[in-house]
Each structure stands twice: as C-alpha cells, then as structure tokens.
Amino acid sequence: MTFDIQAIRSQFPSLAIADGGRPRIYFDNPGGTQVPRQVIDRTVEYFTRHNANSGGYFATTVATDAILADAHLAAAEFVNAAGREEIAFGQNMTTLTLNVSRSIAKLLKPGDELIVTRMDHEANVSPWLLVAEDLGLTVKWLAFDPETFEYNLDCLETLLTPRTRLVAVNYASNALGTINDVQRICSAARAVGAMSYVDAVQFAPHGAIDVQAIGCDFLAFSAYKVFGPHLGVLWGRREIVEKLDAYKVRPASNHGAERFETGTLSHEAIAGLLGAFDYLAWVGDTMFPDLKPAQAGSPRQAAMSAAMDGLFAYEKTLTQRLIAGLKSMPAVTVCGLTADEAMDRRVPTVSVKIEGRNPAKLAKRLADENIFVWNGHNYAVEAIRSLGLYDLGGVLRIGLAHYNTPEEVDILLSVLRRELLRNDD
C-alpha cells in the first residue's frame, strides 16, 4: 500500500465531525493534534479492564505495571534512547522542564552561564530564566535572523565560553516552523562542557527523532501534539540524569529518569500514548515498509521511524501548496521559510502577518467557517517580539498535520482571500 490519505483519515473519528453541516478543518495542530482510534481504544480498555495504582500483586495492578513498562519502552524507541530507564512521563513538557531545571540548578553557581534562544517556546525559556534569577547566573541569547528565519550558528560560537553550563534550544519553532541544526548546536555545547536541553515539541509530530545522533543531554516533547493524550515525555541521558538530585518524595523511585515522575502518573493517558505509537507503527508497516531502517532496535521502532519519514514527505507537499497560495495574496507575508528547496528545513507550521488585519479577528472569522487556526504569540514570545509583531497582535498560525488534505488547504485559502476583500476589520 502507498500513502492513502483516506485510510489515514478513517483512523481519526474526530475528522468526520461536522457542525451545522460544515466539516471541521483542523489547522490548530501545533497546539494539539487529533487522536486516532487506537488511542481511544487503549484508553477505554485501560479504564475498563486495568484501572489501578501500580506496584501490587492483583490482576489490575500487574496489568498497569506492564502497560507503564511498555509505554516507557515505546517512547524510548520513538526517540532512539538507550533504554526505557531514560524516559519520564509527566503532565506536559513545560511541567517536566520546570521540574528538571530545579535539579540542574543544584549543579550551578553564581557566575555560570546559560544560553537560551529568541526562537523558543516559553517552556524552554522561562524555566532557565527563573534558575538564572535564583542563582545569579548570566543569561545569553541566541538570536535568529528575521530575514532568513534561521539561526546564524557562527554567532553561537561567540556566546559559548568555559563558563557555559547549559544550552536550551528548540528542534523546530512553533512560530516560524524552522527546523534547527540541533546536532551542531549540541556538539558545540558539549565542546565547552555544557549540557544541552532540546525542546522537540514542534518537531516530534513531523519527523523521526534520534537522540543518539543529535548528541543532546535532554529532549522533551508533548504526547498530545503527537496524536496522543495530554501527557509530557522527557528523555534524559542516563549518566547525566543520575548525577541530578531530583525533587521528589522520599519513597519514590530513584532509578533513572523515573526520579522525575512525581506522584501517581496518568495511567490512562500513558495507555493512550501506546495507542499513538500503535497507530504510527501501523502507518509504517502498511504504507511505508520500504522506509524502515535496517538498524532499528525492534520492529515497532522501525515501523515508527518509517512512518515519520513518510508522513514528513507528504506534509511537505501540503506546506508547499499552502505557502504558494498565501504568497499569491498581496497583503500576506509568511513569517518563515518559503522556498520549495527549503521545505526540508521546516515543519508545516505556517505563521503569517496580514497588512492592516487583526490576527484575532481573522482567526474568529475562520472559526465561523469551522476552520480552526491559532492567533497571537502562541507562547513564542521572543520570536514574535523579534519580528516586531508582539504589540500588533502576533500572527495568524496555520498548522498542518498529515491527516489534512489538499482540499482543506484550498478551502482555507479561498476563505482567506474572501475575508481579505472585506473592509470591516
């Protein structure tokens, strides 16, 4: 089977919903994707058959422990971790990062330096700013070029010093869509003895992740933006994690990344995450078997990797279609990479500024047509400020996913053209 968009869409019950006769068009994906049937089934099955706390001897708790173990393993396979002990689950990426930042802070002292970026989501900025404020650290900022929408990584070399202790960077921008050279960034950090913390929230729904190749020390993403439930996932290199003193209750596990799993986890959400990995493995097995890497550690890992590579190729065609349509509108400026040859360097998150138009009002009018988009700064505060758009209401953000269709893109473009002809904004 080759890529079959209708077979894909049939896996997502929410895609069939219409309101007042108008089908829903989900272009709000950067804030949270829809979930396939496998996620729903796994969640329902957990509540129906396995609902319990962990660590006991009876049937439901034994089943719960098995689900938790398999989910840690599947998440490790998704990012190519060395083992499941390097995975921690939490409420979301932001909460996990705030928690880990407190532990990393114990290794730091006044005068140490942290590097954060002007492109990141606040989840990978504010935690480090708070650490710096608490300890008297020096914060340095890696800026991006507002003309190219990419980092000039030669500038990173000038920021790094022997006092640099951590570099926090995003894999892909949730505002600009830019995919960053995290491998080069993490290598540069490692060369001066600094740790690296990668926010992969925007990249994870669109591309295969390999933490071994990246060479980072931490990487985090949100399951609810990778077709799963509301849940955060953290990977931490074991030799780094075990140096950290976690903030936890005394009886809690001190094994690997589990030390950051405070309290009872959301077992039903973790079961649902297994459903998301089931779905991706199904996509890889049925639609992209030729893309399976021979060196994968398990059949599931190979299938998930193939799925991410194959779906990224399809998404590029949608992104090109969307950007071409937007560029044809004189008042619209795409805040990100637009050249066809640059599509490998961006995810399908497309933010635009529209001359003389308020992003919130346009988002509301699109919502009236049952087209779901976001507006504002979308927590990419520094990026939107760097573009001079913060006080102008930010951007209109259109986020594609692999279950979207060319027809949906065309509908959005048609409605947007019509709205731009209105004079009552």
Helices and strands as residue ranges (DSSP letters): H 5-9, G 13-16, E 18-19, E 22-23, E 25-26, G 29-31, H 37-45, I 46-50, H 59-79, G 84-86, E 87-90, H 93-105, E 113-117, G 122-124, H 126-135, E 138-142, E 144-145, E 150-151, H 153-159, E 164-170, H 182-191, E 195-199, H 211-214, E 218-222, G 223-225, E 232-236, H 238-241, G 256-260, H 267-287, G 289-291, H 299-327, E 332-334, G 340-345, E 349-354, H 359-368, E 371-372, E 374-376, H 381-386, G 390-392, E 395-399, H 406-420
